Amino acid sequence: MTDAVMGPVRTASGSRGRSSTSAPDSGRDGLRRRGVYVVVPVKDLSGTKSRLAPVLDPAARAGLTLYMMGRVVSRAREAGLENVGVVSPDPIVLDEALKRGATPLAQKSRGLNPALEEGRLWATKNGASALLVLPADLPLIEAADVRDVLAEAADGSPVVISPDGARSGTNALLLRPPDALPFLFGPDSFEAHLKAARDLDAEARVCENQHISFDLDTAGDLAAYRGEGRP
């Protein structure tokens, strides 16, 4: 169900994972999927997931990061999005991305938002009509969840945002065209992206999705993840 809130911003509750029988190139989401480019940013493995240091050693944190990144890439491709780029300064990450079928993008800048700008440049240079940003730490994501986000743009909305569980961070951001909004990832990015959309008079839809809202950052998150019988 969709409710209109705060002018151009609309909220929709996504399911645990919607089924879809649409063709990979275009479907009920109203997007030609060949034009949707995905960007997945990944930190240098030496500094990844530092908040898990009390429970995981550096090698385990690096392994977990690679596993989650691989899952995000795979699920995006299973949803029919063939153009997936992984932005990272780490050659091990880039090598793994290539093995997963993604385009490795060697990060030249520092920081998350500059890295995403590099991804946006790659997408626009290749003719992208829309850009989907997915963090690399979504261990529950399924292809149906990616389709949930795409479906929220069916009415032509230029911005779709999926928040984290606390409704503080942004765990998925769909922009059509790719430069519809500036990247404002960081503290309280969910509200920052909504405000940017309002300021630009761009209609934004909020996609609430159980799997996308779960990101794995802390020991508590890891315990919850393992509590579901995950490795």
C-alpha positions in Angstrom: 0.0 0.0 0.0 1.3 3.5 -0.8 0.6 6.6 1.2 1.4 10.1 0.1 3.5 12.0 2.7 5.4 15.3 2.8 4.4 16.5 -0.7 6.4 14.7 -3.4 7.6 11.9 -1.1 5.6 8.6 -1.1 6.1 5.6 1.1 5.4 2.0 0.0 5.9 -1.2 2.0 7.8 -3.7 0.0 7.1 -7.4 0.6 9.7 -9.9 1.9 10.2 -10.6 -1.8 7.8 -10.2 -4.7 7.6 -12.7 -7.4 8.0 -11.6 -11.0 7.7 -13.4 -14.3 8.8 -10.4 -16.4 11.5 -10.7 -19.1 15.0 -9.6 -18.0 15.0 -6.6 -20.3 11.7 -4.9 -19.2 8.9 -5.8 -16.9 6.2 -4.6 -14.6 8.6 -2.2 -13.0 8.4 0.1 -16.1 12.2 0.2 -16.5 14.2 -1.2 -19.4 16.6 -3.1 -17.3 19.5 -2.9 -19.8 19.5 0.8 -19.0 19.7 0.3 -15.2 23.3 0.3 -14.0 24.1 -0.9 -10.5 27.0 0.5 -8.4 28.3 -1.4 -5.3 30.9 0.4 -3.3 33.4 -1.6 -1.2 36.1 -0.4 1.2 39.7 -1.5 1.3 39.6 -4.9 3.0 42.2 -3.9 5.6 39.8 -1.5 7.1 36.4 -3.1 6.4 33.8 -3.8 9.1 35.9 -2.4 11.9 32.9 -2.5 14.3 33.0 -6.3 14.1 36.6 -6.3 15.5 35.5 -7.5 18.9 34.1 -10.7 17.4 35.9 -11.3 14.1 39.6 -11.1 13.2 40.7 -9.1 10.1 40.7 -12.2 7.9 37.2 -13.1 8.9 36.0 -9.6 8.4 37.5 -9.5 4.9 36.0 -12.9 4.1 32.6 -11.7 5.3 32.8 -8.5 3.2 33.7 -10.5 0.0 30.8 -12.9 0.6 28.3 -10.2 1.1 29.6 -8.2 -1.9 29.3 -11.3 -4.0 25.7 -11.9 -2.9 24.7 -8.4 -3.7 26.2 -8.6 -7.2 24.7 -12.0 -7.8 21.2 -11.0 -6.7 21.3 -7.8 -8.8 22.2 -9.9 -11.9 19.5 -12.5 -11.1 17.0 -9.6 -11.1 17.9 -8.9 -14.7 20.4 -6.1 -14.1 23.5 -7.1 -16.2 25.4 -3.9 -15.7 26.9 -4.1 -12.2 30.0 -2.1 -11.2 32.0 -2.6 -8.0 34.0 0.5 -7.0 36.8 -0.3 -4.6 40.5 0.6 -4.0 41.2 -3.0 -3.1 42.6 -5.3 -5.9 41.3 -8.4 -4.1 37.7 -6.9 -4.1 38.0 -6.0 -7.8 39.3 -9.5 -8.7 36.4 -11.1 -6.9 33.9 -8.7 -8.5 35.2 -9.7 -11.9 34.7 -13.4 -11.0 31.1 -12.6 -10.0 30.4 -11.0 -13.4 30.6 -7.4 -12.3 32.7 -4.6 -13.8 35.6 -3.8 -11.5 36.1 0.0 -11.1 39.4 0.9 -9.4 38.6 3.7 -7.0 40.8 6.8 -7.4 39.2 9.0 -4.9 38.7 8.7 -1.1 35.4 8.3 0.7 32.1 6.8 -0.1 30.3 9.6 -1.9 33.3 10.3 -4.2 33.5 6.6 -4.9 29.9 6.6 -5.9 30.5 9.6 -8.2 33.1 7.5 -10.0 30.5 4.8 -10.4 28.0 7.3 -11.7 30.5 8.6 -14.2 31.0 5.0 -15.4 27.3 4.5 -15.8 26.6 7.7 -17.6 29.5 7.2 -20.0 27.9 3.9 -20.9 24.5 5.3 -21.6 22.7 4.4 -18.3 19.1 5.7 -18.0 19.0 4.9 -14.3 21.4 4.2 -11.5 20.9 1.8 -8.5 23.2 2.1 -5.6 23.4 -1.0 -3.3 25.7 -1.2 -0.3 27.9 -4.3 -0.2 26.7 -5.4 3.3 23.2 -6.7 2.6 23.5 -10.4 3.6 19.8 -11.2 3.2 19.2 -9.6 -0.2 17.4 -11.6 -2.8 16.6 -10.9 -6.5 13.0 -10.3 -5.6 14.1 -7.5 -3.3 15.9 -5.8 -6.1 12.8 -6.1 -8.2 10.8 -4.5 -5.3 13.0 -1.3 -5.6 12.6 -1.3 -9.4 8.9 -1.7 -9.2 8.5 1.5 -7.1 9.7 3.5 -10.1 6.9 2.1 -12.3 5.0 5.3 -12.3 8.0 7.3 -13.4 9.2 8.4 -10.0 12.8 9.7 -10.4 13.9 8.7 -6.9 13.4 5.5 -4.9 14.9 5.1 -1.5 15.1 2.0 0.8 16.0 2.8 4.4 17.9 0.7 6.9 16.1 -0.8 9.8 16.5 2.3 12.0 15.3 4.5 9.1 18.5 6.5 9.4 20.7 5.2 6.6 20.1 4.5 2.9 20.3 0.9 1.9 19.2 1.3 -1.7 19.0 4.4 -3.9 17.5 4.3 -7.4 17.9 7.4 -9.5 16.4 8.1 -12.9 18.2 9.7 -14.6 21.5 8.8 -12.8 22.1 12.4 -11.8 18.6 13.0 -10.3 20.1 13.5 -6.8 23.5 14.2 -5.2 25.0 11.4 -3.1 24.6 12.2 0.6 25.6 8.9 2.2 26.7 9.1 5.8 25.0 9.9 9.1 21.2 10.3 8.6 21.5 9.8 4.9 17.9 8.6 4.6 16.5 12.0 5.6 19.2 13.8 3.7 18.3 12.1 0.5 14.5 12.7 1.1 15.3 16.4 1.7 17.4 16.7 -1.4 14.5 15.3 -3.4 12.1 17.8 -1.9 14.5 20.6 -2.5 14.8 19.6 -6.2 11.0 19.1 -6.4 11.7 15.4 -7.4 9.1 12.9 -6.4 10.6 10.3 -4.1 9.2 6.9 -3.2 10.2 5.0 -0.1 10.5 1.3 -0.5 10.3 -0.5 2.8 11.9 -3.9 2.4 12.7 -6.4 5.2 15.8 -7.8 3.5 17.3 -4.6 2.2 16.8 -2.9 5.6 19.2 -5.4 7.3 22.8 -4.4 7.0 25.5 -6.2 8.9 27.8 -3.7 10.8 27.9 -4.7 14.4 28.3 -7.8 16.7 24.6 -7.5 17.4 23.8 -7.6 13.6 26.1 -10.7 13.3 24.3 -12.5 16.1 20.9 -11.7 14.5 22.2 -12.9 11.2 23.5 -16.2 12.7 20.2 -16.5 14.6 18.5 -17.1 11.3 20.7 -20.1 10.7 23.1 -18.3 8.5 26.8 -19.3 8.3 
